[in-house]
Amino acid sequence: MEERQKQNQKILTAKEVSAFLRIPLSSLWRLTKKGTIPGFKVGKHWRYLESDISEFFISAKQQAGLPAPRRERRAGPRIDCEITVILGSLLTEKAFPPQTGTFANIGRNGALFVFKESGEYQTDATRRNSDIEINDPVKVVFKLPNMDSRPVETEGQVIHYWVNGVMKIGIKFGNIKSMDKKAIEDYVG
């Protein structure tokens, strides 16, 4: 029965397997000749069964001791949003003028801030805020859609930033007034 199932399997070329495993053809041929990756020759061309490659990949992953998939590291949920924010520095030696941007997402304990400059999101080329570093304290002012006209003013800490076409800063909230914390919890859910 198992042999019959293998006969109905998809057959892959060396190029397809190389692309799938993201390894050079020379590495694939070497591993095949050693018997590490199961394959067979048709004339002078190597061919592979899709199921054999899947099994190899799973066993290689287990042998490498790769960790289980990452769990959500945040204590609570985050929701996507577009809330206008003003971000300022709390460090006198690294003070920068208040920056306008948006929260791309927000949770009970933090948010992801995206810089905006002249109506356009800042990209690698226009970014001026490379002096902001992880652990820098910042002041954040924003208004939630579910609040009255009073904005939330709180301090926070930069926990990460990166540029992936657009500069983004992860901010962990701190020193939030209890009524502001309640408003954020109500908004996030």
TORPA-4810 file (N, C-alpha, C, O; in nm, 3 decimals):
<nodes>
NODE_1_0.083_-0.120_0.000_0.000_0.000_0.000_0.087_0.126_0.000_0.064_0.218_-0.079_M
NODE_2_0.187_0.129_0.090_0.275_0.246_0.099_0.349_0.268_-0.033_0.365_0.382_-0.077_E
NODE_3_0.394_0.161_-0.096_0.464_0.171_-0.225_0.371_0.229_-0.331_0.414_0.307_-0.415_E
NODE_4_0.244_0.191_-0.327_0.146_0.241_-0.424_0.123_0.391_-0.403_0.110_0.465_-0.500_R
NODE_5_0.119_0.435_-0.275_0.102_0.578_-0.248_0.221_0.657_-0.300_0.204_0.766_-0.354_Q
NODE_6_0.342_0.602_-0.285_0.462_0.671_-0.334_0.459_0.685_-0.486_0.513_0.782_-0.540_K
NODE_7_0.397_0.589_-0.555_0.388_0.597_-0.701_0.302_0.714_-0.745_0.322_0.766_-0.854_Q
NODE_8_0.207_0.755_-0.664_0.117_0.866_-0.697_0.167_1.000_-0.645_0.098_1.101_-0.657_N
NODE_9_0.286_1.002_-0.587_0.343_1.125_-0.532_0.395_1.217_-0.642_0.427_1.174_-0.752_Q
NODE_10_0.403_1.347_-0.607_0.460_1.444_-0.698_0.613_1.426_-0.699_0.675_1.412_-0.595_K
NODE_11_0.670_1.426_-0.818_0.814_1.413_-0.834_0.872_1.552_-0.858_0.822_1.628_-0.941_I
NODE_12_0.977_1.585_-0.783_1.040_1.716_-0.791_1.178_1.707_-0.856_1.246_1.605_-0.845_L
NODE_13_1.217_1.815_-0.924_1.351_1.824_-0.981_1.447_1.874_-0.873_1.404_1.921_-0.768_T
NODE_14_1.575_1.864_-0.902_1.677_1.914_-0.808_1.661_2.065_-0.787_1.677_2.114_-0.675_A
NODE_15_1.629_2.138_-0.893_1.611_2.283_-0.881_1.494_2.316_-0.788_1.503_2.409_-0.707_K
NODE_16_1.385_2.241_-0.800_1.268_2.265_-0.715_1.301_2.237_-0.568_1.262_2.314_-0.480_E
NODE_17_1.372_2.128_-0.542_1.408_2.093_-0.405_1.508_2.195_-0.349_1.497_2.237_-0.234_V
NODE_18_1.603_2.234_-0.431_1.702_2.334_-0.390_1.633_2.466_-0.352_1.668_2.529_-0.252_S
NODE_19_1.535_2.507_-0.433_1.462_2.630_-0.404_1.379_2.616_-0.277_1.374_2.707_-0.195_A
NODE_20_1.313_2.501_-0.261_1.230_2.477_-0.143_1.313_2.478_-0.015_1.275_2.541_0.083_F
NODE_21_1.428_2.408_-0.017_1.514_2.402_0.102_1.604_2.525_0.116_1.668_2.546_0.219_L
NODE_22_1.608_2.605_0.009_1.691_2.726_0.006_1.838_2.694_0.032_1.906_2.756_0.114_R
NODE_23_1.885_2.594_-0.044_2.026_2.556_-0.039_2.077_2.549_-0.182_1.998_2.529_-0.275_I
NODE_24_2.207_2.565_-0.203_2.262_2.555_-0.338_2.245_2.414_-0.394_2.237_2.317_-0.319_P
NODE_25_2.239_2.404_-0.525_2.229_2.274_-0.591_2.345_2.183_-0.551_2.326_2.063_-0.530_L
NODE_26_2.465_2.239_-0.542_2.582_2.157_-0.507_2.565_2.094_-0.369_2.604_1.979_-0.349_S
NODE_27_2.507_2.167_-0.274_2.482_2.110_-0.140_2.377_2.000_-0.148_2.390_1.897_-0.082_S
NODE_28_2.273_2.023_-0.227_2.168_1.923_-0.243_2.226_1.794_-0.301_2.198_1.685_-0.251_L
NODE_29_2.307_1.805_-0.407_2.366_1.687_-0.470_2.457_1.613_-0.371_2.455_1.490_-0.364_W
NODE_30_2.538_1.689_-0.294_2.627_1.628_-0.196_2.548_1.552_-0.090_2.583_1.439_-0.056_R
NODE_31_2.442_1.615_-0.037_2.359_1.550_0.065_2.284_1.429_0.009_2.261_1.331_0.080_L
NODE_32_2.247_1.436_-0.118_2.178_1.323_-0.181_2.274_1.206_-0.199_2.239_1.092_-0.171_T
NODE_33_2.396_1.234_-0.245_2.495_1.128_-0.265_2.533_1.061_-0.134_2.562_0.942_-0.132_K
NODE_34_2.533_1.139_-0.023_2.563_1.084_0.110_2.445_1.004_0.165_2.461_0.929_0.261_K
NODE_35_2.328_1.021_0.106_2.209_0.951_0.154_2.132_1.028_0.259_2.034_0.977_0.314_G
NODE_36_2.174_1.150_0.288_2.105_1.233_0.387_1.968_1.275_0.336_1.869_1.272_0.411_T
NODE_37_1.962_1.314_0.209_1.835_1.350_0.145_1.802_1.240_0.045_1.880_1.214_-0.046_I
NODE_38_1.686_1.174_0.061_1.652_1.065_-0.031_1.617_1.117_-0.170_1.541_1.212_-0.186_P
NODE_39_1.676_1.053_-0.269_1.649_1.088_-0.408_1.682_0.970_-0.497_1.734_0.869_-0.450_G
NODE_40_1.653_0.982_-0.623_1.683_0.875_-0.718_1.719_0.938_-0.851_1.680_1.050_-0.883_F
NODE_41_1.795_0.863_-0.928_1.839_0.913_-1.058_1.750_0.858_-1.169_1.713_0.741_-1.170_K
NODE_42_1.719_0.945_-1.261_1.652_0.907_-1.385_1.752_0.947_-1.493_1.764_1.064_-1.529_V
NODE_43_1.823_0.848_-1.546_1.933_0.879_-1.636_2.043_0.947_-1.556_2.096_0.889_-1.461_G
NODE_44_2.076_1.068_-1.594_2.177_1.142_-1.517_2.117_1.254_-1.433_2.189_1.339_-1.380_K
NODE_45_1.986_1.254_-1.421_1.916_1.361_-1.348_1.861_1.310_-1.214_1.799_1.203_-1.208_H
NODE_46_1.883_1.387_-1.108_1.829_1.351_-0.977_1.684_1.394_-0.968_1.647_1.503_-1.013_W
NODE_47_1.601_1.307_-0.909_1.460_1.336_-0.884_1.428_1.301_-0.739_1.494_1.217_-0.678_R
NODE_48_1.325_1.367_-0.686_1.291_1.354_-0.544_1.139_1.344_-0.529_1.064_1.410_-0.602_Y
NODE_49_1.095_1.262_-0.434_0.953_1.256_-0.403_0.921_1.367_-0.302_0.994_1.388_-0.206_L
NODE_50_0.813_1.436_-0.327_0.772_1.546_-0.241_0.759_1.501_-0.095_0.800_1.574_-0.005_E
NODE_51_0.701_1.384_-0.072_0.683_1.335_0.066_0.817_1.308_0.133_0.832_1.334_0.253_S
NODE_52_0.916_1.257_0.057_1.050_1.233_0.115_1.115_1.365_0.158_1.180_1.371_0.263_D
NODE_53_1.099_1.469_0.078_1.158_1.598_0.111_1.089_1.657_0.234_1.155_1.714_0.321_I
NODE_54_0.958_1.643_0.242_0.884_1.691_0.359_0.929_1.619_0.484_0.952_1.682_0.588_S
NODE_55_0.943_1.486_0.476_0.990_1.407_0.591_1.132_1.448_0.630_1.161_1.463_0.749_E
NODE_56_1.220_1.468_0.531_1.356_1.511_0.559_1.356_1.645_0.632_1.428_1.663_0.731_F
NODE_57_1.275_1.737_0.584_1.270_1.872_0.642_1.223_1.864_0.787_1.282_1.929_0.874_F
NODE_58_1.119_1.787_0.814_1.067_1.773_0.950_1.171_1.710_1.041_1.191_1.757_1.153_I
NODE_59_1.237_1.603_0.995_1.336_1.537_1.079_1.458_1.626_1.101_1.515_1.626_1.210_S
NODE_60_1.499_1.702_1.000_1.614_1.794_1.016_1.580_1.903_1.117_1.665_1.944_1.196_A
NODE_61_1.458_1.950_1.113_1.413_2.053_1.207_1.416_1.999_1.350_1.460_2.068_1.441_K
NODE_62_1.369_1.876_1.369_1.368_1.815_1.502_1.509_1.789_1.551_1.539_1.811_1.668_Q
NODE_63_1.598_1.741_1.462_1.736_1.713_1.500_1.811_1.840_1.535_1.901_1.838_1.620_Q
NODE_64_1.775_1.949_1.471_1.842_2.076_1.500_1.800_2.133_1.635_1.860_2.227_1.685_A
NODE_65_1.695_2.074_1.693_1.649_2.120_1.823_1.587_2.258_1.816_1.597_2.337_1.910_G
NODE_66_1.523_2.288_1.704_1.462_2.419_1.690_1.349_2.434_1.792_1.276_2.339_1.819_L
NODE_67_1.336_2.552_1.848_1.233_2.573_1.949_1.092_2.563_1.890_1.071_2.576_1.770_P
NODE_68_0.999_2.540_1.978_0.858_2.538_1.938_0.821_2.676_1.887_0.889_2.774_1.918_A
NODE_69_0.713_2.686_1.810_0.671_2.818_1.762_0.655_2.916_1.877_0.611_2.880_1.986_P
NODE_70_0.692_3.042_1.850_0.686_3.145_1.955_0.543_3.171_1.998_0.451_3.178_1.917_R
NODE_71_0.529_3.184_2.129_0.400_3.223_2.184_0.393_3.375_2.185_0.495_3.443_2.180_R
NODE_72_0.274_3.425_2.192_0.254_3.570_2.202_0.322_3.618_2.329_0.295_3.566_2.437_E
NODE_73_0.410_3.716_2.318_0.486_3.763_2.433_0.415_3.875_2.508_0.456_3.913_2.617_R
NODE_74_0.311_3.926_2.450_0.240_4.036_2.514_0.142_3.982_2.617_0.084_3.875_2.600_R
NODE_75_0.124_4.060_2.723_0.034_4.018_2.831_-0.112_4.027_2.787_-0.195_3.949_2.834_A
NODE_76_-0.144_4.117_2.699_-0.282_4.134_2.656_-0.293_4.153_2.507_-0.191_4.156_2.438_G
NODE_77_-0.413_4.164_2.457_-0.433_4.178_2.312_-0.390_4.315_2.261_-0.381_4.412_2.336_P
NODE_78_-0.364_4.321_2.132_-0.338_4.447_2.063_-0.436_4.456_1.949_-0.475_4.355_1.890_R
NODE_79_-0.475_4.579_1.917_-0.562_4.598_1.802_-0.498_4.696_1.706_-0.428_4.789_1.748_I
NODE_80_-0.522_4.675_1.579_-0.473_4.769_1.478_-0.555_4.896_1.488_-0.675_4.892_1.515_D
NODE_81_-0.489_5.008_1.467_-0.559_5.136_1.477_-0.481_5.240_1.397_-0.377_5.210_1.338_C
NODE_82_-0.531_5.360_1.395_-0.461_5.473_1.336_-0.492_5.594_1.422_-0.576_5.678_1.387_E
NODE_83_-0.423_5.602_1.535_-0.445_5.708_1.632_-0.330_5.808_1.621_-0.214_5.769_1.627_I
NODE_84_-0.363_5.935_1.605_-0.260_6.039_1.596_-0.191_6.054_1.731_-0.256_6.056_1.835_T
NODE_85_-0.057_6.065_1.727_0.024_6.068_1.848_0.130_6.176_1.835_0.181_6.203_1.727_V
NODE_86_0.162_6.237_1.949_0.279_6.327_1.956_0.377_6.259_2.051_0.342_6.225_2.164_I
NODE_87_0.501_6.241_2.004_0.606_6.173_2.080_0.717_6.272_2.109_0.763_6.342_2.018_L
NODE_88_0.759_6.279_2.234_0.868_6.368_2.272_0.969_6.294_2.357_0.939_6.190_2.415_G
NODE_89_1.089_6.350_2.365_1.196_6.289_2.444_1.190_6.338_2.588_1.154_6.453_2.614_S
NODE_90_1.225_6.252_2.682_1.236_6.292_2.822_1.381_6.305_2.864_1.410_6.333_2.980_L
NODE_91_1.473_6.286_2.771_1.615_6.299_2.800_1.662_6.437_2.755_1.650_6.472_2.638_L
NODE_92_1.714_6.515_2.848_1.759_6.651_2.812_1.880_6.647_2.719_1.892_6.732_2.631_T
NODE_93_1.969_6.549_2.738_2.088_6.543_2.653_2.059_6.490_2.513_2.141_6.504_2.423_E
NODE_94_1.942_6.430_2.494_1.905_6.377_2.362_1.770_6.432_2.318_1.696_6.367_2.245_K
NODE_95_1.740_6.552_2.363_1.608_6.608_2.332_1.592_6.627_2.182_1.685_6.669_2.112_A
NODE_96_1.474_6.597_2.134_1.439_6.622_1.995_1.302_6.687_1.997_1.223_6.665_2.089_F
NODE_97_1.272_6.768_1.895_1.141_6.832_1.894_1.031_6.727_1.889_1.052_6.618_1.836_P
NODE_98_0.914_6.758_1.944_0.803_6.662_1.941_0.778_6.614_1.798_0.778_6.692_1.703_P
NODE_99_0.757_6.484_1.786_0.734_6.421_1.656_0.590_6.377_1.645_0.532_6.325_1.741_Q
NODE_100_0.531_6.397_1.528_0.394_6.353_1.505_0.398_6.221_1.428_0.482_6.201_1.341_T
NODE_101_0.305_6.134_1.463_0.294_6.006_1.396_0.164_5.941_1.433_0.070_6.007_1.478_G
NODE_102_0.158_5.810_1.415_0.037_5.737_1.452_0.074_5.610_1.526_0.184_5.556_1.509_T
NODE_103_-0.020_5.563_1.608_-0.008_5.429_1.661_-0.066_5.337_1.555_-0.181_5.354_1.513_F
NODE_104_0.013_5.240_1.510_-0.034_5.141_1.413_-0.111_5.031_1.484_-0.201_4.968_1.426_A
NODE_105_-0.075_5.007_1.610_-0.152_4.917_1.695_-0.132_4.959_1.840_-0.034_5.025_1.873_N
NODE_106_-0.225_4.920_1.925_-0.218_4.958_2.065_-0.270_4.842_2.150_-0.362_4.770_2.111_I
NODE_107_-0.209_4.827_2.266_-0.251_4.728_2.364_-0.258_4.794_2.501_-0.235_4.914_2.514_G
NODE_108_-0.289_4.715_2.602_-0.301_4.771_2.737_-0.171_4.830_2.789_-0.171_4.927_2.865_R
NODE_109_-0.058_4.770_2.748_0.071_4.810_2.804_0.164_4.881_2.708_0.274_4.920_2.746_N
NODE_110_0.121_4.898_2.583_0.212_4.962_2.488_0.150_4.977_2.351_0.034_4.942_2.328_G
NODE_111_0.231_5.032_2.261_0.181_5.059_2.126_0.297_5.061_2.028_0.414_5.068_2.068_A
NODE_112_0.265_5.055_1.900_0.364_5.066_1.794_0.346_5.201_1.726_0.243_5.226_1.662_L
NODE_113_0.445_5.288_1.741_0.443_5.424_1.689_0.511_5.428_1.553_0.619_5.372_1.537_F
NODE_114_0.447_5.494_1.456_0.504_5.511_1.322_0.520_5.659_1.297_0.423_5.735_1.305_V
NODE_115_0.643_5.703_1.267_0.671_5.844_1.244_0.603_5.894_1.118_0.586_5.821_1.021_F
NODE_116_0.564_6.021_1.122_0.509_6.087_1.005_0.579_6.221_0.991_0.603_6.289_1.091_K
NODE_117_0.611_6.259_0.870_0.677_6.387_0.847_0.616_6.450_0.723_0.617_6.391_0.615_E
NODE_118_0.563_6.568_0.739_0.501_6.641_0.628_0.391_6.558_0.561_0.378_6.559_0.439_S
NODE_119_0.314_6.488_0.640_0.205_6.410_0.586_0.246_6.276_0.527_0.160_6.196_0.490_G
NODE_120_0.376_6.250_0.518_0.424_6.123_0.463_0.491_6.042_0.573_0.556_6.099_0.661_E
NODE_121_0.477_5.912_0.569_0.548_5.828_0.665_0.697_5.834_0.634_0.738_5.833_0.519_Y
NODE_122_0.776_5.840_0.740_0.920_5.848_0.721_0.974_5.715_0.672_0.938_5.609_0.723_Q
NODE_123_1.061_5.723_0.572_1.127_5.604_0.519_1.273_5.609_0.557_1.317_5.703_0.623_T
NODE_124_1.349_5.509_0.516_1.492_5.505_0.545_1.560_5.636_0.508_1.641_5.689_0.585_D
NODE_125_1.527_5.687_0.393_1.596_5.805_0.340_1.562_5.932_0.418_1.647_6.021_0.430_A
NODE_126_1.441_5.942_0.471_1.401_6.067_0.536_1.410_6.061_0.688_1.383_6.161_0.755_T
NODE_127_1.449_5.948_0.743_1.449_5.932_0.888_1.553_6.021_0.953_1.670_6.023_0.913_R
NODE_128_1.510_6.096_1.055_1.600_6.185_1.128_1.617_6.140_1.272_1.694_6.200_1.346_R
NODE_129_1.548_6.038_1.312_1.538_6.007_1.454_1.625_5.891_1.497_1.589_5.818_1.590_N
NODE_130_1.740_5.872_1.430_1.825_5.760_1.463_1.889_5.777_1.601_1.951_5.684_1.653_S
NODE_131_1.873_5.897_1.662_1.927_5.917_1.795_1.838_5.855_1.902_1.877_5.850_2.019_D
NODE_132_1.720_5.808_1.866_1.633_5.739_1.960_1.686_5.598_1.975_1.713_5.530_1.876_I
NODE_133_1.700_5.553_2.099_1.756_5.421_2.125_1.664_5.341_2.216_1.576_5.396_2.282_E
NODE_134_1.685_5.211_2.217_1.611_5.123_2.306_1.636_5.168_2.450_1.748_5.204_2.485_I
NODE_135_1.532_5.165_2.531_1.530_5.205_2.672_1.520_5.355_2.694_1.512_5.399_2.809_N
NODE_136_1.520_5.436_2.588_1.503_5.580_2.605_1.362_5.609_2.659_1.264_5.552_2.610_D
NODE_137_1.352_5.698_2.758_1.220_5.738_2.806_1.160_5.842_2.711_1.230_5.930_2.662_P
NODE_138_1.030_5.831_2.686_0.961_5.923_2.598_0.830_5.967_2.660_0.775_5.899_2.747_V
NODE_139_0.780_6.083_2.614_0.648_6.131_2.655_0.555_6.108_2.535_0.591_6.137_2.421_K
NODE_140_0.436_6.057_2.564_0.341_6.024_2.458_0.209_6.094_2.488_0.158_6.087_2.599_V
NODE_141_0.153_6.162_2.386_0.023_6.227_2.399_-0.064_6.181_2.284_-0.027_6.192_2.167_V
NODE_142_-0.183_6.127_2.318_-0.275_6.081_2.214_-0.417_6.084_2.267_-0.440_6.091_2.388_F
NODE_143_-0.513_6.077_2.175_-0.654_6.077_2.211_-0.718_5.953_2.153_-0.712_5.929_2.033_K
NODE_144_-0.780_5.873_2.241_-0.850_5.753_2.196_-0.987_5.790_2.142_-1.050_5.883_2.193_L
NODE_145_-1.035_5.720_2.040_-1.167_5.749_1.985_-1.281_5.734_2.086_-1.385_5.799_2.072_P
NODE_146_-1.264_5.649_2.187_-1.371_5.624_2.284_-1.367_5.721_2.402_-1.447_5.707_2.495_N
NODE_147_-1.275_5.819_2.400_-1.262_5.912_2.513_-1.330_6.044_2.482_-1.362_6.076_2.368_M
NODE_148_-1.351_6.120_2.589_-1.399_6.257_2.570_-1.287_6.338_2.507_-1.193_6.280_2.452_D
NODE_149_-1.292_6.467_2.513_-1.191_6.550_2.445_-1.055_6.552_2.514_-0.959_6.605_2.459_S
NODE_150_-1.045_6.495_2.633_-0.919_6.496_2.708_-0.821_6.392_2.651_-0.856_6.275_2.638_R
NODE_151_-0.699_6.435_2.616_-0.602_6.338_2.563_-0.534_6.259_2.676_-0.533_6.300_2.791_P
NODE_152_-0.478_6.146_2.639_-0.396_6.066_2.731_-0.254_6.122_2.723_-0.199_6.135_2.614_V
NODE_153_-0.197_6.155_2.837_-0.057_6.200_2.844_0.014_6.105_2.936_-0.022_6.093_3.054_E
NODE_154_0.114_6.036_2.885_0.186_5.939_2.968_0.332_5.932_2.926_0.371_5.978_2.819_T
NODE_155_0.409_5.873_3.014_0.547_5.845_2.981_0.556_5.702_2.933_0.469_5.619_2.962_E
NODE_156_0.660_5.674_2.860_0.681_5.538_2.812_0.829_5.513_2.792_0.913_5.599_2.819_G
NODE_157_0.859_5.394_2.746_0.998_5.356_2.723_1.006_5.287_2.587_0.922_5.204_2.554_Q
NODE_158_1.108_5.323_2.510_1.129_5.260_2.381_1.179_5.118_2.407_1.283_5.099_2.469_V
NODE_159_1.105_5.019_2.358_1.148_4.881_2.380_1.206_4.819_2.253_1.280_4.721_2.262_I
NODE_160_1.176_4.873_2.138_1.239_4.830_2.014_1.206_4.928_1.903_1.106_5.000_1.910_H
NODE_161_1.289_4.929_1.802_1.257_5.004_1.681_1.328_4.937_1.565_1.430_4.871_1.583_Y
NODE_162_1.275_4.954_1.449_1.335_4.899_1.330_1.287_4.977_1.211_1.189_5.051_1.218_W
NODE_163_1.354_4.958_1.102_1.313_5.021_0.978_1.289_4.908_0.879_1.380_4.834_0.844_V
NODE_164_1.169_4.897_0.836_1.133_4.800_0.733_1.057_4.878_0.628_0.940_4.852_0.599_N
NODE_165_1.127_4.975_0.570_1.062_5.066_0.477_1.006_5.187_0.550_1.006_5.297_0.495_G
NODE_166_0.959_5.167_0.673_0.902_5.274_0.754_0.959_5.262_0.895_0.969_5.151_0.948_V
NODE_167_0.997_5.374_0.956_1.050_5.368_1.092_0.937_5.347_1.191_0.838_5.420_1.190_M
NODE_168_0.952_5.247_1.277_0.851_5.212_1.376_0.918_5.197_1.512_1.030_5.147_1.522_K
NODE_169_0.849_5.241_1.616_0.904_5.232_1.751_0.802_5.165_1.842_0.687_5.209_1.852_I
NODE_170_0.844_5.058_1.910_0.760_4.995_2.011_0.775_5.072_2.141_0.886_5.096_2.187_G
NODE_171_0.664_5.110_2.201_0.666_5.188_2.325_0.591_5.112_2.433_0.477_5.070_2.413_I
NODE_172_0.656_5.096_2.547_0.591_5.037_2.663_0.545_5.152_2.752_0.624_5.237_2.790_K
NODE_173_0.414_5.152_2.784_0.360_5.260_2.865_0.406_5.247_3.010_0.434_5.138_3.059_F
NODE_174_0.415_5.362_3.076_0.447_5.367_3.219_0.381_5.490_3.278_0.352_5.586_3.206_G
NODE_175_0.358_5.489_3.407_0.298_5.604_3.477_0.167_5.651_3.414_0.147_5.770_3.394_N
NODE_176_0.079_5.556_3.383_-0.050_5.593_3.325_-0.149_5.617_3.439_-0.158_5.539_3.533_I
NODE_177_-0.222_5.727_3.428_-0.328_5.755_3.525_-0.432_5.644_3.516_-0.455_5.588_3.408_K
NODE_178_-0.494_5.611_3.629_-0.588_5.498_3.632_-0.705_5.517_3.535_-0.749_5.421_3.473_S
NODE_179_-0.755_5.640_3.521_-0.867_5.660_3.428_-0.822_5.645_3.283_-0.900_5.600_3.199_M
NODE_180_-0.696_5.681_3.252_-0.644_5.662_3.118_-0.621_5.513_3.090_-0.649_5.464_2.980_D
NODE_181_-0.571_5.442_3.190_-0.550_5.298_3.176_-0.683_5.228_3.148_-0.691_5.139_3.064_K
NODE_182_-0.788_5.270_3.220_-0.922_5.213_3.200_-0.971_5.242_3.058_-1.028_5.154_2.993_K
NODE_183_-0.949_5.364_3.010_-0.991_5.401_2.874_-0.920_5.315_2.770_-0.981_5.273_2.672_A
NODE_184_-0.790_5.290_2.790_-0.713_5.205_2.696_-0.767_5.063_2.701_-0.786_5.001_2.596_I
NODE_185_-0.793_5.012_2.821_-0.848_4.875_2.835_-0.984_4.862_2.768_-1.013_4.762_2.703_E
NODE_186_-1.067_4.966_2.784_-1.199_4.965_2.720_-1.185_4.967_2.566_-1.260_4.900_2.495_D
NODE_187_-1.090_5.045_2.518_-1.071_5.057_2.373_-1.016_4.926_2.314_-1.062_4.881_2.209_Y
NODE_188_-0.918_4.867_2.382_-0.853_4.745_2.332_-0.944_4.624_2.347_-0.947_4.536_2.261_V
NODE_189_-1.019_4.621_2.456_-1.110_4.508_2.478_-1.056_4.407_2.574_-1.122_4.307_2.602_G
</nodes>
